[in-house]
Amino acid sequence: MEVMQSLSYPRDLMCALEAWALEQRPVFIVGVPRSGTTRLSNIISSSPEFYRERGDAVETHLVASLPNLYKWKDPGPLLRYLGGKSGVDSIIDRGIKTLRDSSPDRKRKAFVQLYFFAMMYACQPKRIVEKTPLHIFSADFLWCCFPRAQFVCCYRDPRAVYGSMRRRRQVELDRGKKPDDWLNQSPADFSKFYRDITRQFLFLKAKLNGQILPFPYEGFVAEPDESIRVLFERLDSTFESDAMTADHFEQGNTSDPLLYQPVADYGQYWDEFIRPDDAAKIQEICGGDLETLARWSSELGFSVPEARF
């Protein structure tokens, strides 16, 4: 690839990366955690257009890793995401050394572009798909890196999200583990967290509009094939139904198997993990945003059944 020819000169490297990035149309799966982002990533990744040879759908947390560019070889999502592919180490290592004396802003942008260039080099998909839900807060920066990027913004009834978080917290406690801090949020703190994410959807809509796709979990579960078909149409891609039953569903993280099984309604509405008064408080704070997102999704052709709870 031509970018490889420019790794010795910072200005040439950045120009080459910019030109390459302008042609790319990556898909970033972002949004509310516990809203089907992992299932969706696995399905999209199994499509021939997006396919890349890797296992578990880890989150890259790429933007959060940028302050530690020179420690990129430490164990963690960055290295696991690329799967230790031959040649990737040298591409990123040479790129980092070349960019060492560049300004921080240019360095951050060039590194993100270089990282995805390395993934294309290693895995050879036609298009990149990356899943880190909280990259919703970095979408503006990622759009600057890839002006043709599309963002699939996953969301779900906030009461069900909170119930799912409480369920996950209980699983961790039953295993003798300390739950992550975000699983310990109070209903009020969670409601603010949820609204911060959904308001970011609307901010991006005002700025990018057609590049933002609000993807409703309830429709995904109720009508998975139809939901994915509409999504692929909006991504200017071709949906192949085999993606819904591919082997990747049986090869995932068995600690939470629902994330990796074929999409279906498992009859779990989380009511045993959330008190009615907490559910009412969350609905009071977040219900308006959920209605706005539902109308937007419906306008784009997505099925948005009423969330059962």
PyMOL commands that set and color helices and strands:
alter all, ss='L'
color gray80, all
select helices_A, chain A and resi 2-6+10-23+37-45+62-71+77-82+88-99+104-123+133-145+158-174+181-184+187-211+217-222+224-234+241-244+247-250+257-259+271-273+276-299
alter helices_A, ss='H'
color red, helices_A
select strands_A, chain A and resi 27-31+129-131+150-155+212-216
alter strands_A, ss='S'
color yellow, strands_A
deselect
rebuild
show_as cartoon
